[in-house]
Amino acid sequence: GSFIICYLVSYILILNLNIEIKNYIIITFLISSVSQIGDLFISYLKRLAKVKDTGSFLPGHGGLLDRIDGILFAVPFGIILLLNFN
């Protein structure tokens, strides 16, 4: 589901960047993958540290870090990709 939503939202945003459709598909797939890898990596580190929640800001959701862990990896990666593809 996250890949589909990512394609839909990024399509709307990329319309203004004049990127070829082939590059759009590659960029979206790579950014989505990096986001998933970031989420899994942070979860792995939490398991190694035997930490269930990283904070109490969002109780029952694993903390704020669990909400933004994929974004922490995907945003810098996406910026680098977009700067190199343009």
All heavy atoms as an XYZ file, in Angstrom:
677
protein
N       0.794     -1.179      0.000
C       0.000      0.000      0.000
C       0.854      1.268      0.000
O       0.514      2.255     -0.638
N       1.974      1.216      0.712
C       2.799      2.425      0.792
C       3.425      2.763     -0.559
O       3.611      3.939     -0.888
C       3.881      2.269      1.858
O       4.784      1.244      1.516
N       3.748      1.746     -1.349
C       4.314      2.010     -2.677
C       3.268      2.666     -3.589
O       3.577      3.581     -4.343
C       4.828      0.714     -3.325
C       6.184      0.304     -2.843
C       6.324     -0.686     -1.898
C       7.326      0.907     -3.341
C       7.574     -1.068     -1.446
C       8.581      0.541     -2.897
C       8.701     -0.450     -1.948
N       2.029      2.216     -3.509
C       0.970      2.770     -4.362
C       0.693      4.230     -3.993
O       0.619      5.089     -4.870
C      -0.309      1.914     -4.245
C      -0.064      0.537     -4.858
C      -1.485      2.603     -4.930
C      -1.156     -0.461     -4.588
N       0.567      4.499     -2.704
C       0.340      5.876     -2.265
C       1.523      6.758     -2.662
O       1.348      7.896     -3.110
C       0.115      5.926     -0.735
C      -1.154      5.183     -0.354
C       0.082      7.364     -0.235
C      -2.431      5.794     -0.881
N       2.722      6.229     -2.528
C       3.917      6.988     -2.895
C       3.897      7.337     -4.380
O       4.223      8.469     -4.767
C       5.163      6.187     -2.548
S       6.684      7.106     -2.811
N       3.515      6.400     -5.231
C       3.436      6.674     -6.669
C       2.389      7.741     -6.974
O       2.617      8.632     -7.791
C       3.113      5.402     -7.459
C       4.336      4.596     -7.797
C       4.609      3.407     -7.150
C       5.229      5.036     -8.767
C       5.736      2.668     -7.447
C       6.357      4.314     -9.074
C       6.606      3.126     -8.415
O       7.730      2.413     -8.713
N       1.246      7.665     -6.328
C       0.182      8.639     -6.585
C       0.579     10.048     -6.151
O       0.418     11.011     -6.907
C      -1.103      8.214     -5.883
C      -1.776      6.952     -6.407
C      -2.973      6.585     -5.543
C      -2.200      7.128     -7.850
N       1.093     10.167     -4.944
C       1.471     11.486     -4.434
C       2.652     12.054     -5.211
O       2.657     13.227     -5.592
C       1.786     11.407     -2.922
C       2.403     12.699     -2.421
C       0.539     11.070     -2.144
N       3.643     11.234     -5.478
C       4.820     11.737     -6.191
C       4.478     12.105     -7.630
O       5.070     13.033     -8.190
C       5.958     10.724     -6.144
O       5.620      9.557     -6.857
N       3.523     11.429     -8.236
C       3.121     11.782     -9.601
C       2.568     13.202     -9.648
O       2.899     13.983    -10.539
C       2.089     10.792    -10.132
C       1.636     11.111    -11.535
C       2.484     10.912    -12.609
C       0.375     11.637    -11.776
C       2.088     11.218    -13.904
C      -0.033     11.947    -13.052
C       0.824     11.728    -14.110
O       0.427     12.039    -15.391
N       1.770     13.525     -8.659
C       1.207     14.877     -8.591
C       2.324     15.902     -8.406
O       2.326     16.957     -9.049
C       0.172     14.963     -7.453
C      -1.034     14.095     -7.784
C      -0.250     16.401     -7.202
C      -1.973     13.867     -6.624
N       3.285     15.597     -7.564
C       4.374     16.534     -7.302
C       5.358     16.637     -8.463
O       5.862     17.715     -8.763
C       5.125     16.121     -6.035
C       4.323     16.166     -4.745
C       5.140     15.607     -3.595
C       3.864     17.568     -4.444
N       5.623     15.538     -9.140
C       6.635     15.513    -10.196
C       6.124     16.117    -11.501
O       6.918     16.470    -12.369
C       7.162     14.063    -10.380
C       8.037     13.718     -9.183
C       7.916     13.875    -11.650
C       8.648     12.356     -9.204
N       4.830     16.298    -11.644
C       4.299     16.927    -12.861
C       4.952     18.286    -13.123
O       5.140     18.682    -14.269
C       2.787     17.095    -12.757
C       1.961     15.834    -12.924
C       0.492     16.142    -12.666
C       2.152     15.225    -14.283
N       5.317     18.984    -12.064
C       5.912     20.311    -12.199
C       7.421     20.282    -12.392
O       8.023     21.322    -12.630
C       5.580     21.159    -10.971
C       4.101     21.359    -10.830
O       3.400     21.500    -11.819
N       3.620     21.359     -9.604
N       8.062     19.125    -12.286
C       9.522     19.053    -12.357
C      10.044     18.655    -13.737
O      11.242     18.600    -13.939
C      10.050     18.065    -11.314
C       9.828     18.455     -9.861
C      10.333     17.365     -8.941
C      10.515     19.763     -9.546
N       9.171     18.353    -14.671
C       9.565     17.956    -16.035
C      10.540     16.783    -16.050
O      11.587     16.832    -16.687
C      10.163     19.150    -16.790
C       9.144     20.247    -16.992
O       7.960     19.978    -17.143
N       9.613     21.480    -16.974
N      10.203     15.737    -15.350
C      11.018     14.524    -15.326
C      10.353     13.491    -16.223
O       9.134     13.345    -16.221
C      11.149     13.983    -13.888
C      11.899     14.991    -13.025
C      11.849     12.652    -13.859
C      11.997     14.597    -11.566
N      11.159     12.763    -16.992
C      10.612     11.721    -17.865
C       9.922     10.649    -17.019
O      10.309     10.393    -15.889
C      11.732     11.077    -18.671
C      12.384     11.989    -19.666
C      13.489     11.282    -20.417
O      13.422     10.047    -20.578
O      14.419     11.971    -20.838
N       8.927      9.997    -17.603
C       8.144      8.991    -16.878
C       9.023      7.825    -16.417
O       8.837      7.290    -15.329
C       6.930      8.507    -17.713
C       5.967      7.685    -16.847
C       7.379      7.691    -18.892
C       5.191      8.500    -15.878
N      10.009      7.450    -17.238
C      10.915      6.361    -16.859
C      11.691      6.747    -15.606
O      11.801      5.957    -14.675
C      11.871      6.056    -18.007
C      12.896      4.982    -17.691
C      13.849      4.790    -18.845
C      14.760      5.999    -18.897
N      15.892      5.890    -19.783
N      12.201      7.964    -15.578
C      12.935      8.429    -14.402
C      12.020      8.558    -13.191
O      12.424      8.290    -12.066
C      13.621      9.757    -14.687
C      14.734      9.622    -15.694
O      15.240      8.532    -15.935
N      15.113     10.726    -16.290
N      10.786      8.974    -13.414
C       9.797      9.088    -12.341
C       9.583      7.739    -11.665
O       9.579      7.637    -10.439
C       8.489      9.635    -12.900
C       7.257      9.266    -12.133
C       6.977      9.875    -10.913
C       6.380      8.296    -12.606
C       5.855      9.524    -10.197
C       5.262      7.952    -11.899
C       4.994      8.567    -10.690
O       3.888      8.213     -9.989
N       9.430      6.696    -12.448
C       9.195      5.357    -11.895
C      10.407      4.890    -11.101
O      10.276      4.364     -9.997
C       8.840      4.361    -13.026
C       7.476      4.715    -13.596
C       8.865      2.925    -12.512
C       7.112      3.955    -14.854
N      11.595      5.128    -11.633
C      12.816      4.710    -10.952
C      12.997      5.479     -9.651
O      13.278      4.897     -8.594
C      14.040      4.897    -11.874
C      13.966      3.940    -13.049
C      15.340      4.707    -11.110
C      14.963      4.225    -14.155
N      12.837      6.802     -9.707
C      13.018      7.637     -8.521
C      12.017      7.251     -7.434
O      12.383      7.092     -6.261
C      12.880      9.131     -8.874
C      14.079      9.591     -9.685
C      12.724      9.985     -7.625
C      13.930     10.978    -10.277
N      10.765      7.082     -7.802
C       9.735      6.739     -6.821
C      10.001      5.385     -6.191
O       9.886      5.220     -4.973
C       8.344      6.775     -7.474
O       8.135      8.064     -8.042
C       7.253      6.486     -6.464
N      10.382      4.422     -7.001
C      10.686      3.089     -6.461
C      11.866      3.139     -5.504
O      11.826      2.548     -4.419
C      10.960      2.100     -7.597
C      11.333      0.740     -7.095
C      10.362     -0.114     -6.609
C      12.653      0.323     -7.082
C      10.698     -1.366     -6.128
C      13.002     -0.925     -6.602
C      12.016     -1.771     -6.117
N      12.918      3.858     -5.879
C      14.100      3.930     -5.029
C      13.809      4.642     -3.706
O      14.221      4.172     -2.642
C      15.242      4.632     -5.763
C      15.864      3.849     -6.914
C      16.878      4.715     -7.659
C      16.513      2.575     -6.418
N      13.097      5.749     -3.770
C      12.781      6.479     -2.538
C      11.867      5.643     -1.638
O      12.064      5.590     -0.420
C      12.154      7.853     -2.850
C      13.196      8.749     -3.519
C      11.614      8.511     -1.580
C      12.640     10.058     -4.035
N      10.887      4.977     -2.213
C       9.997      4.112     -1.422
C      10.775      2.978     -0.779
O      10.549      2.641      0.390
C       8.893      3.533     -2.302
O       8.070      4.539     -2.790
N      11.688      2.399     -1.522
C      12.500      1.297     -0.993
C      13.393      1.764      0.146
O      13.521      1.085      1.168
C      13.349      0.683     -2.103
O      12.529      0.140     -3.095
N      14.018      2.922     -0.023
C      14.890      3.457      1.022
C      14.076      3.760      2.276
O      14.537      3.528      3.398
C      15.659      4.697      0.521
C      16.311      5.455      1.656
C      16.704      4.273     -0.494
N      12.864      4.244      2.113
C      12.001      4.505      3.263
C      11.689      3.209      4.013
O      11.753      3.164      5.252
C      10.705      5.169      2.807
O       9.857      5.387      3.898
N      11.373      2.158      3.287
C      11.090      0.865      3.918
C      12.336      0.318      4.606
O      12.260     -0.223      5.715
C      10.597     -0.140      2.872
C       9.278      0.206      2.258
C       8.137      0.122      3.233
O       8.126     -0.711      4.118
N       7.179      1.004      3.087
N      13.489      0.450      3.959
C      14.743     -0.026      4.548
C      15.059      0.760      5.821
O      15.505      0.189      6.820
C      15.889      0.068      3.516
C      15.672     -0.969      2.424
C      17.249     -0.107      4.175
C      16.561     -0.786      1.209
N      14.830      2.070      5.805
C      15.046      2.887      6.996
C      14.170      2.450      8.148
O      14.622      2.363      9.295
N      12.919      2.162      7.852
C      11.991      1.692      8.879
C      12.469      0.368      9.463
O      12.499      0.185     10.684
C      10.599      1.548      8.279
C       9.563      1.126      9.307
O       9.685      1.533     10.472
O       8.631      0.397      8.930
N      12.868     -0.561      8.614
C      13.345     -1.861      9.086
C      14.652     -1.731      9.870
O      14.849     -2.423     10.876
C      13.532     -2.804      7.900
C      12.253     -3.237      7.200
C      12.588     -4.004      5.922
C      11.390     -4.066      8.120
N      15.531     -0.843      9.436
C      16.815     -0.657     10.112
C      16.616     -0.103     11.522
O      17.222     -0.597     12.480
C      17.711      0.271      9.282
C      19.047      0.521      9.912
C      19.991     -0.492      9.986
C      19.369      1.761     10.428
C      21.223     -0.271     10.571
C      20.594      2.002     11.003
C      21.536      0.978     11.084
N      15.787      0.911     11.666
C      15.523      1.477     12.991
C      14.829      0.448     13.883
O      15.147      0.333     15.072
C      14.692      2.766     12.889
C      15.463      3.844     12.130
C      14.265      3.262     14.257
C      16.732      4.311     12.797
N      13.914     -0.327     13.327
C      13.257     -1.385     14.106
C      14.271     -2.429     14.563
O      14.204     -2.916     15.701
C      12.160     -2.055     13.278
O      11.139     -1.143     13.000
N      15.211     -2.751     13.687
C      16.272     -3.703     14.043
C      17.117     -3.161     15.198
O      17.428     -3.880     16.153
C      17.137     -3.990     12.820
C      18.354     -4.828     13.106
C      18.235     -6.182     13.391
C      19.623     -4.272     13.094
C      19.341     -6.954     13.658
C      20.742     -5.029     13.358
C      20.600     -6.376     13.645
O      21.705     -7.128     13.914
N      17.492     -1.885     15.117
C      18.282     -1.278     16.193
C      17.503     -1.259     17.504
O      18.067     -1.483     18.576
C      18.705      0.139     15.808
C      19.707      0.268     14.667
C      19.997      1.729     14.382
C      20.990     -0.486     14.968
N      16.189     -0.995     17.421
C      15.363     -1.011     18.629
C      15.318     -2.408     19.244
O      15.369     -2.563     20.460
C      13.944     -0.535     18.314
C      13.805      0.952     18.207
C      12.414      1.385     17.827
C      11.356      0.721     18.647
N       9.994      1.117     18.278
N      15.223     -3.422     18.390
C      15.202     -4.796     18.914
C      16.530     -5.160     19.565
O      16.565     -5.840     20.581
C      14.873     -5.793     17.813
C      13.432     -5.754     17.397
C      13.165     -6.803     16.329
N      11.866     -6.595     15.728
C      10.745     -7.131     16.186
N      10.776     -7.888     17.257
N       9.609     -6.896     15.589
N      17.639     -4.741     18.956
C      18.955     -5.005     19.549
C      19.083     -4.344     20.918
O      19.677     -4.903     21.834
C      20.073     -4.492     18.640
C      20.404     -5.325     17.413
C      21.510     -4.661     16.617
C      20.812     -6.732     17.801
N      18.535     -3.143     21.049
C      18.604     -2.407     22.308
C      17.507     -2.833     23.282
O      17.473     -2.361     24.415
C      18.507     -0.911     22.041
N      16.617     -3.724     22.824
C      15.484     -4.202     23.630
C      14.615     -3.047     24.120
O      14.206     -2.987     25.274
C      15.970     -5.063     24.782
C      16.645     -6.316     24.291
C      17.085     -7.203     25.396
C      17.674     -8.435     24.747
N      18.698     -9.069     25.449
N      14.342     -2.116     23.194
C      13.499     -0.963     23.479
C      12.208     -1.119     22.697
O      12.231     -1.327     21.489
C      14.208      0.351     23.065
C      13.285      1.536     23.223
C      15.480      0.536     23.850
N      11.082     -1.055     23.385
C       9.796     -1.179     22.696
C       9.332      0.171     22.159
O       8.975      0.295     20.998
C       8.746     -1.753     23.651
C       7.367     -1.831     23.054
C       6.835     -3.208     23.155
C       5.414     -3.269     22.652
N       5.322     -3.670     21.290
N       9.339      1.186     22.989
C       8.917      2.526     22.590
C      10.095      3.480     22.710
O      10.829      3.442     23.691
C       7.774      3.027     23.471
C       6.481      2.270     23.245
O       6.343      1.675     22.160
O       5.625      2.282     24.136
N      10.244      4.360     21.739
C      11.334      5.328     21.789
C      10.910      6.636     22.443
O      11.677      7.585     22.468
C      11.869      5.625     20.371
O      10.783      6.081     19.559
C      12.518      4.406     19.765
N       9.717      6.680     22.953
C       9.249      7.879     23.641
C       7.794      7.723     24.029
O       7.133      6.751     23.683
N       7.294      8.718     24.745
C       5.909      8.653     25.196
C       5.034      9.697     24.497
O       3.882      9.880     24.871
C       5.850      8.873     26.711
O       6.395     10.137     27.046
N       5.581     10.373     23.485
C       4.828     11.392     22.774
C       3.620     10.795     22.053
O       2.552     11.385     22.047
C       5.739     12.122     21.787
C       5.063     13.248     21.060
C       4.678     14.391     21.737
C       4.799     13.153     19.708
C       4.044     15.429     21.073
C       4.167     14.183     19.032
C       3.794     15.322     19.714
N       3.789      9.647     21.441
C       2.690      8.934     20.774
C       2.551      7.563     21.433
O       3.059      6.571     20.920
C       2.972      8.766     19.282
C       3.006     10.032     18.452
C       3.550      9.742     17.064
C       1.630     10.634     18.351
N       1.872      7.477     22.564
C       1.773      6.193     23.263
C       1.080      5.124     22.413
O       0.111      5.398     21.723
C       0.955      6.515     24.510
C       0.511      7.922     24.403
C       1.147      8.537     23.214
N       1.629      3.930     22.456
C       1.063      2.817     21.705
C       1.514      2.745     20.262
O       1.180      1.814     19.543
N       2.297      3.719     19.820
C       2.777      3.736     18.437
C       4.283      3.527     18.343
O       4.863      3.671     17.283
C       2.427      5.071     17.766
C       0.974      5.219     17.466
N       0.425      4.818     16.282
C      -0.042      5.707     18.226
C      -0.881      5.066     16.300
N      -1.182      5.597     17.462
N       4.936      3.263     19.429
C       6.363      3.046     19.411
C       7.160      4.321     19.565
O       8.370      4.320     19.451
N       6.490      5.416     19.773
C       7.175      6.690     19.926
C       7.249      7.459     18.625
O       6.892      6.976     17.548
N       7.728      8.663     18.727
C       7.820      9.544     17.559
C       8.785      8.995     16.511
O       8.549      9.126     15.310
C       8.244     10.942     18.000
C       8.287     12.010     16.921
C       6.896     12.205     16.311
C       8.799     13.314     17.480
N       9.867      8.367     16.948
C      10.848      7.824     16.005
C      10.220      6.804     15.065
O      10.575      6.747     13.882
C      12.027      7.207     16.754
C      13.150      6.632     15.899
C      13.775      7.732     15.031
C      14.206      5.988     16.759
N       9.284      6.017     15.551
C       8.622      5.029     14.681
C       7.764      5.686     13.611
O       7.475      5.083     12.587
C       7.755      4.074     15.502
C       8.522      2.863     15.965
O       9.718      2.776     15.651
O       7.926      2.017     16.649
N       7.334      6.894     13.830
C       6.525      7.608     12.827
C       7.399      8.257     11.757
O       6.933      8.484     10.651
C       5.670      8.691     13.488
C       4.668      8.185     14.498
C       3.621      7.301     13.875
N       3.866      5.926     14.278
C       3.442      4.859     13.640
N       2.744      4.963     12.558
N       3.723      3.659     14.076
N       8.635      8.585     12.081
C       9.452      9.337     11.125
C      10.702      8.596     10.670
O      11.486      9.140      9.892
C       9.876     10.711     11.709
C      10.752     10.546     12.932
C       8.660     11.556     12.004
C      11.415     11.823     13.388
N      10.895      7.341     11.094
C      12.143      6.654     10.772
C      12.356      6.470      9.268
O      13.458      6.654      8.770
C      12.276      5.335     11.511
C      11.076      4.430     11.357
O      10.171      4.746     10.562
O      11.027      3.397     12.043
N      11.332      6.147      8.537
C      11.470      6.020      7.086
C      11.752      7.356      6.421
O      12.536      7.452      5.471
N      11.142      8.401      6.949
C      11.339      9.745      6.394
C      12.773     10.199      6.589
O      13.351     10.842      5.704
C      10.358     10.736      7.056
C       8.930     10.356      6.711
C      10.648     12.164      6.645
C       7.887     11.111      7.505
N      13.374      9.860      7.732
C      14.758     10.259      8.006
C      15.725      9.710      6.966
O      16.747     10.326      6.671
C      15.183      9.789      9.399
C      14.506     10.472     10.575
C      14.912      9.812     11.883
C      14.849     11.949     10.587
N      15.415      8.563      6.415
C      16.263      7.973      5.386
C      15.861      8.437      3.986
O      16.706      8.657      3.127
C      16.186      6.441      5.449
C      16.984      5.836      6.564
C      16.553      5.916      7.878
C      18.171      5.177      6.301
C      17.284      5.370      8.907
C      18.910      4.609      7.321
C      18.467      4.709      8.635
N      14.567      8.563      3.744
C      14.068      8.825      2.394
C      14.262     10.261      1.931
O      14.553     10.488      0.752
C      12.591      8.448      2.304
N      14.092     11.236      2.806
C      14.188     12.640      2.383
C      15.587     12.990      1.868
O      15.718     13.518      0.764
C      13.719     13.594      3.507
C      14.091     15.022      3.202
C      12.221     13.468      3.698
N      16.657     12.718      2.617
C      17.983     13.045      2.072
C      18.290     12.274      0.787
O      18.847     12.829     -0.167
C      18.963     12.642      3.175
C      18.154     12.511      4.404
C      16.754     12.219      3.985
N      17.899     11.001      0.756
C      18.121     10.190     -0.440
C      17.350     10.762     -1.626
O      17.873     10.851     -2.739
C      17.712      8.743     -0.168
C      17.985      7.817     -1.308
C      19.260      7.362     -1.561
C      16.959      7.400     -2.137
C      19.522      6.511     -2.614
C      17.196      6.550     -3.195
C      18.490      6.099     -3.437
N      16.106     11.160     -1.399
C      15.281     11.728     -2.467
C      15.836     13.041     -2.990
O      15.829     13.289     -4.203
N      16.336     13.875     -2.091
C      16.918     15.139     -2.524
C      18.149     14.897     -3.379
O      18.318     15.530     -4.443
C      17.250     16.021     -1.304
C      15.955     16.507     -0.653
C      18.131     17.198     -1.691
C      16.149     17.170      0.684
N      18.995     13.976     -2.955
C      20.187     13.645     -3.762
C      19.785     13.114     -5.130
O      20.361     13.512     -6.147
C      21.070     12.626     -2.994
C      21.675     13.303     -1.768
C      22.145     12.059     -3.900
C      22.340     12.341     -0.805
N      18.806     12.226     -5.174
C      18.351     11.688     -6.467
C      17.797     12.765     -7.369
O      18.136     12.836     -8.556
C      17.281     10.626     -6.249
C      17.726      9.195     -6.034
C      16.515      8.288     -5.869
C      18.600      8.696     -7.136
N      16.946     13.606     -6.841
C      16.333     14.644     -7.665
C      17.349     15.663     -8.166
O      17.239     16.146     -9.292
C      15.217     15.353     -6.898
C      13.947     14.539     -6.689
C      12.973     15.274     -5.794
C      13.311     14.189     -8.012
N      18.344     15.960     -7.357
C      19.381     16.881     -7.812
C      20.239     16.269     -8.911
O      20.711     16.971     -9.805
C      20.274     17.292     -6.632
C      19.621     18.205     -5.595
C      20.577     18.445     -4.425
C      19.185     19.513     -6.219
N      20.414     14.969     -8.877
C      21.225     14.288     -9.889
C      20.454     13.970    -11.162
O      21.045     13.803    -12.218
C      21.847     13.018     -9.323
C      22.954     13.334     -8.339
O      23.691     14.300     -8.506
N      23.066     12.543     -7.308
N      19.122     13.823    -11.080
C      18.329     13.507    -12.256
C      17.936     14.748    -13.048
O      17.532     14.657    -14.184
C      17.054     12.728    -11.886
C      17.239     11.243    -11.910
C      17.528     10.547    -10.762
C      17.148     10.549    -13.108
C      17.701      9.182    -10.784
C      17.317      9.186    -13.144
C      17.595      8.495    -11.982
N      17.992     15.922    -12.457
C      17.608     17.144    -13.166
C      18.754     17.753    -13.905
O      19.838     17.656    -13.788
C      17.020     18.176    -12.204
C      15.581     17.853    -11.884
O      14.908     17.183    -12.659
N      15.119     18.316    -10.758
